[in-house]
Amino acid sequence: MPSNQLLATALRRAPYMIFSKTAPRTLPKYDVDRDFTYFFFNDAMKHFSGISPAFLTSGGRNAKTDFPIDYEAYFEDDAAVCMEYPHPEVKVITEPWKTPAMRTIVETRKTAMTTRDGRLFMVGAFCPHDDVELGITEFRAEKLPSALTNDEDKLEHVPPEWYGEAFVQLPMATLIMEGGTTGRVISRNVIAEATGLDPTLLKDQLGEVDSLPDYESYHFGSVDLGGIRSRVWCWRPDVNDQDIIAVSARPTHDGVPQLVREHLP
């Protein structure tokens, strides 16, 4: 059984963005002044957006504080996800994303997460529709975004057990394994179990990961996983144990989404 600390590290250090909002038990009714507050963002959020997760999750911030003109649409979407997409159901969205550090189009996956004590959260994962997504780049190895380790960056309000439950209910097929010759799976979440994500399907990709130990993050743009063309991420979440590898995968679009086509030359 993996520790919550290992699962927390895997989520915080993921090379794509992971986020969560609190959700009320009064749905479909909600209060735009207090509901759907930001609860969690991982380290990648600071790298891609320029905004600190600690800042976003403090002071009861939500869509109304950050998008005062069109916040209603954000609330409507979050409420719909929590009512219509209970985990492991996933809502897939291609949408624009504008922040101080990046303006782009992202691929977002959302689901409704329920904890053991009955709390409801919207949990999402997203990344830019980039050169890997477009198929221009087949493979890229790089360093992970900087770890947020200062005291002011800590998310003290997130309990250790939440990370374990969020890992299990993440809207991306994800597993944690030992690299090298063992390939032993340490933990696999619900969607990974349902889709059959397994190291035996990723022998070539994991071979490339093992051949490049000085890197921490590995992006694969078009991997055949049981007949499904998928984008795959591998990363080394624990700086103290480079043999630990986390893997996430999700299907890619059959074609280029309309929103993306509109922005291409």
N, C-alpha and C positions, 0 to 999 in steps of 0.2 A: 504494500500500500504506500503510494508516494506521499511525502509530507506536504502540508499546505504551503510550506516555505518554497519547495521546489516548484509547485504549481503556480504560486504567486510570481516567482522569478520568471517562469516561462511566459506568463501573460504580460508582465511588465516589460519584458525585454523583446517581445515579439516585433518583427520588422514591419508589420502593418499596424494600423491603429485599432485599438480595442477600447470600447467605451460603454458606459452604462448609466441609466437614469432610474431614479426611484419612480414607482408607479403606484397610484392609489388603489385601494380595494373598493372604491365607490364607482368605478367605471360602469357605464359610459360617462358618468358625471366626473368632472375634475375641476380643480381650482387653478387658474393660470398664474396665481400669485404664489402658490406654494407647492404645486405638484410637478412631477417630471423634472425634479432638480437633478443636476449633474452629480453622479455618485463616484464614477471612476473613469480615468483616462490613463492609458499606459505611456511609457516614456516616449514612444514614437510620436505622440501628439505634439510634444514640445519641438521635436525635430522638424516635423512637416508644417506645423502651423505657426510656430513662434510663440505659442501661448502655454504657460505652465499648467499642468494638470492640477496642482495644488490651488492655483488661482481659480480655475474653472469650477472646482468642486467646493469652494468656500462661499460663505455668505448667501446660501440659498439660491444660487444662480440657476436659471433655466432659460428656455427659448425667449421668454418675454423680456428678460433683462438683456439678452444679447441680440435679439432681432425684434425690436419694438414695433416695427412696421408690419411685418408679415408673420408674427409668431403663431397666429392661429393655425396655419398649415402644419407647423411642427407638432403642435399639440394634437391635432387631428390624426396625424400619421402615427405618433407614438401610441395614442389610445387605440387606434386600429390594430397596430402590431400586438399590443397586449391582449386584445380581445379576440383577434382572428388568427394569430400565429403563436399558439402555445408551443413551447419547445417539445419536439424537435422540428416543428414547422418553421420555415424561414422565408421572410420577405426579401426579395432581391430587387435592388434599386440602382439605376444609373442616374447620377445627379450631379449638378454643379456644386463646387465647394470653394469658398472664398475666405481666406484668412490673411493675416498680415504677411506671412511668409510664403504663401502659395495660393494661386488661383488656377483651378483645374477642374476635371471631371473625375468623380470617384465611383468605384463599385462598392456598394454597401449591402451588407446582409444583417438582418435584424430578427430577433426572436424574443419571446416573453419567457423570462426565467422566474421560477418560483423556488424560494429557499425552503429548507426543512422546517423553519419556524413560520412559514406562511407568508413571508414578505414577497412582494412582486417587483420585478425590475424589467426594464427593457435593456437588452444586451445587444450590442452591435459590433461589427468588425468591418473596416473599410480600408481601401488603398487607392491611390491614383490609377486611372486608366492610362497606363504609361506604355513605354516601348516594349516592355515584356508582355503586357496585356494585348498589345496590337500585333505581337508576333514578330516585330522587328528584331528584338533581342531574345534569343532562345535561352540564354543562360547568363547570369551575372553573379559574381561573388563580390562581397563588400563587407565593410565593418558595420556593426549595429549602430543605431543612433546612441548618442552619449547616455549613459545611465544617470538617472536623477537620484543622487545619493545624499545631497545636502539635507539638513534638518528641515529647511523651509520647503523642500520638495516632497516630503513624506506625506502620505495620505493616511493620517492617523485614525481617521474615522472608519476606514475599511477594516473589518475584523478578519483575522487570518482564515477562518473557515469559509468566508465569502469567496475567496480565490478558488478553493477547491470546488465549490458548487458552480462557480462561473466557468471554470475549465470544463467541467462535465457538460454544461449546457451552452457552451460557446456555439455560435451559428456557423462554425467552420469545422470540418473534420480535422481533428488534431490529436497527435500522439506524442509521447515522450519516450525516448529509447536510448539504449547504450549504443554508441557508435563502434567502429572497428569491426572485429570479426564476430562479436557476439550477436549484435542486432536484437538484443532482448528488449521487448516492449515493457516499459515501466508502467505506463498508464495510457489509456486510450479513451477518448470521450464518446458520448452517445452517438454523434453523427459519424465518427470514425468507425465505430462498431457497425452501424447500419449500412455504411457504404463500403465496408471491407477494406478500409485504408490499412495497409500493412507494409512493413519494410521489404517483403519479398517482391512487391510491385515496384519498388524504387531502387533496385540494385544498381542501375547505372548512375542514378542521381546521387545516391549515398556514396558510391565510389568516387564521384567527383568531389563530394564534401570531404571525404577522408583524405583526398589527394591535396587539399588546400587547407591545411590546419591553421594557417596564419590569418584566415578570414573567419568571420563570425556569422555571416548572413548569406544565404544562397537562394537565388530566385530562378525558377524554371518556368518557362512560358507555355509550353505545350506538351504535357505528359499524358500518355495513354494509361488511364487507370481503369482497367476492366472495360475498355471500349468507350470510356468517357474522357474527352479531352479536358485536361485540368491544368490549372495554375498551381504550382507547389512552392512552398516556402520551407526552407530548413534553416535552423539557427542554433547557435550555441549559447544558451541562456545563462549558464553558470561559469563565470570567469575562473572559479576555483576547480572546476571539473570539466575540462574540454571534451571529455568522452560522452557527455550528455548532449543529445541532439533532440530538438523539438521539430516537429513536422506538421504543417497545415496544408490542406488542399481543398480546392473547390472547383466546380465546373466553370469553364469559360463560355462565353457567348458563341453561338453557332456562326454569327456574323458580327459585323461592327454595329453597335447600337446607333439608332438614329441621332441621338444627342451628340455622340462622338463624331459621326459622319458630317454633321453640320459644322464642326469646327476644323475639319481637315481641309487642306488646300484643294 
